Amino acid sequence: MTEFDLEAVLLIEQSSFPVPWKREHFLHEIQAQHSFPFVAEYDGGIAGYVCLMSLFEEAQILDIAVAPDQRGRGLGRLLMEKALAVAHEKGAEIMALEVRESGAAAIELYQALGFERVGIRSNYYEASENAVLMEIYIKETS
Ligand SMILES: CC(C)(COP(=O)(O)OP(=O)(O)OC[C@H]1O[C@@H](n2cnc3c(N)ncnc32)[C@H](O)[C@@H]1OP(=O)(O)O)[C@@H](O)C(=O)NCCC(=O)NCCS
């Protein structure tokens, strides 16, 4: 992801989340030392992105989305596989993430990759929605 991608990234973000990240969030990810944001391109345009943070042995997925009209084509899986590969390369042994309880597609994707539910954070999102905490031991997948 570069600054030039942000217009397309922000459109996808706004169509994917009730409380979308702002431009400054993505700019921070582009510039921060331990952040590794990637975009997926399809047909010459930006179709999705993932924001990974990897610091020592722990990696975290901070944000991931695929454009609504590009979902179901394997791009989400591709982005997560890229994030897992980069986290492994940077020395991470575990990857964690938080997902809305209602995010069935995302939860299915993470489970298909080998993530396990490790906890619940109550009333974490707006409208009192719980967050499901999920983790994967990266060494097991590589
Ligand atoms: C979650 C998201 C990134 C998945 O992207 P995608 O490109 O559609 O996913 P893929 O096509 O790579 O699907 C990979 C796997 O995810 C699961 N999956 C994807 N969409 C699904 C759906 N609508 N229902 C159930 N499972 C689904 C399946 O296990 C699928 O594997 P399969 O194709 O072998 O069945 C996308 O739905 C999205 O952007 N959602 C809105 C934002 C969001 O919720 N982000 C996660 C925040 S934690």
The ligand as an SDF file (V2000), in Angstrom:
LIG
                    3D

 48 50  0  0  0  0  0  0  0  0999 V2000
  -13.9070  -10.9850    5.1870 C   0  0  0  0  0  0  0  0  0  0  0  0
  -13.5480  -10.6270    3.7480 C   0  0  0  0  0  0  0  0  0  0  0  0
  -12.2230   -9.8470    3.7500 C   0  0  0  0  0  0  0  0  0  0  0  0
  -13.3600  -11.9300    2.9420 C   0  0  0  0  0  0  0  0  0  0  0  0
  -12.8720  -11.5730    1.6420 O   0  0  0  0  0  0  0  0  0  0  0  0
  -13.2170  -12.4580    0.3280 P   0  0  0  0  0  0  0  0  0  0  0  0
  -12.2680  -12.0410   -0.7280 O   0  0  0  0  0  0  0  0  0  0  0  0
  -14.6530  -12.3700    0.0270 O   0  0  0  0  0  0  0  0  0  0  0  0
  -12.8750  -13.9290    0.8500 O   0  0  0  0  0  0  0  0  0  0  0  0
  -12.3950  -15.1660   -0.0390 P   0  0  0  0  0  0  0  0  0  0  0  0
  -13.1040  -15.1590   -1.3490 O   0  0  0  0  0  0  0  0  0  0  0  0
  -10.9100  -15.1950   -0.0660 O   0  0  0  0  0  0  0  0  0  0  0  0
  -12.9300  -16.3840    0.8220 O   0  0  0  0  0  0  0  0  0  0  0  0
  -12.0440  -17.1630    1.6130 C   0  0  0  0  0  0  0  0  0  0  0  0
  -12.8400  -18.0010    2.6050 C   0  0  0  0  0  0  0  0  0  0  0  0
  -13.5500  -17.1400    3.4940 O   0  0  0  0  0  0  0  0  0  0  0  0
  -14.8180  -17.7350    3.8200 C   0  0  0  0  0  0  0  0  0  0  0  0
  -15.8730  -16.8500    3.2980 N   0  0  0  0  0  0  0  0  0  0  0  0
  -15.7230  -15.7910    2.4790 C   0  0  0  0  0  0  0  0  0  0  0  0
  -16.9180  -15.1940    2.2590 N   0  0  0  0  0  0  0  0  0  0  0  0
  -17.8300  -15.8810    2.9600 C   0  0  0  0  0  0  0  0  0  0  0  0
  -19.2380  -15.7430    3.1870 C   0  0  0  0  0  0  0  0  0  0  0  0
  -19.9450  -14.7570    2.6170 N   0  0  0  0  0  0  0  0  0  0  0  0
  -19.8460  -16.6230    3.9940 N   0  0  0  0  0  0  0  0  0  0  0  0
  -19.1480  -17.6250    4.6070 C   0  0  0  0  0  0  0  0  0  0  0  0
  -17.8020  -17.8060    4.4290 N   0  0  0  0  0  0  0  0  0  0  0  0
  -17.1730  -16.9510    3.6340 C   0  0  0  0  0  0  0  0  0  0  0  0
  -14.8240  -19.0900    3.1510 C   0  0  0  0  0  0  0  0  0  0  0  0
  -14.2630  -20.0160    4.0480 O   0  0  0  0  0  0  0  0  0  0  0  0
  -13.9070  -18.8620    1.9660 C   0  0  0  0  0  0  0  0  0  0  0  0
  -13.3320  -20.0490    1.5110 O   0  0  0  0  0  0  0  0  0  0  0  0
  -13.9940  -20.8230    0.2550 P   0  0  0  0  0  0  0  0  0  0  0  0
  -14.0090  -19.8310   -0.8740 O   0  0  0  0  0  0  0  0  0  0  0  0
  -13.0320  -21.9460    0.0330 O   0  0  0  0  0  0  0  0  0  0  0  0
  -15.3460  -21.2170    0.6890 O   0  0  0  0  0  0  0  0  0  0  0  0
  -14.6890   -9.7970    3.0700 C   0  0  0  0  0  0  0  0  0  0  0  0
  -15.8920  -10.4820    3.2350 O   0  0  0  0  0  0  0  0  0  0  0  0
  -14.8470   -8.3820    3.6220 C   0  0  0  0  0  0  0  0  0  0  0  0
  -14.1570   -7.4640    3.1940 O   0  0  0  0  0  0  0  0  0  0  0  0
  -15.7810   -8.1920    4.5810 N   0  0  0  0  0  0  0  0  0  0  0  0
  -16.0490   -6.8550    5.1570 C   0  0  0  0  0  0  0  0  0  0  0  0
  -14.9320   -6.3850    6.0180 C   0  0  0  0  0  0  0  0  0  0  0  0
  -14.6370   -7.3390    7.1690 C   0  0  0  0  0  0  0  0  0  0  0  0
  -15.5310   -7.8930    7.7880 O   0  0  0  0  0  0  0  0  0  0  0  0
  -13.3270   -7.4950    7.4670 N   0  0  0  0  0  0  0  0  0  0  0  0
  -12.8670   -8.3170    8.5620 C   0  0  0  0  0  0  0  0  0  0  0  0
  -12.6750   -7.4800    9.7730 C   0  0  0  0  0  0  0  0  0  0  0  0
  -12.0120   -8.4410   11.1140 S   0  0  0  0  0  0  0  0  0  0  0  0
  1  2  1  0
  2  3  1  0
  2  4  1  0
  2 36  1  0
  4  5  1  0
  5  6  1  0
  6  7  2  0
  6  8  1  0
  6  9  1  0
  9 10  1  0
 10 11  2  0
 10 12  1  0
 10 13  1  0
 13 14  1  0
 14 15  1  0
 15 16  1  0
 15 30  1  0
 16 17  1  0
 17 18  1  0
 17 28  1  0
 18 19  1  0
 18 27  1  0
 19 20  2  0
 20 21  1  0
 21 22  1  0
 21 27  2  0
 22 23  1  0
 22 24  2  0
 24 25  1  0
 25 26  2  0
 26 27  1  0
 28 29  1  0
 28 30  1  0
 30 31  1  0
 31 32  1  0
 32 33  2  0
 32 34  1  0
 32 35  1  0
 36 37  1  0
 36 38  1  0
 38 39  2  0
 38 40  1  0
 40 41  1  0
 41 42  1  0
 42 43  1  0
 43 44  2  0
 43 45  1  0
 45 46  1  0
 46 47  1  0
 47 48  1  0
M  END
$$$$
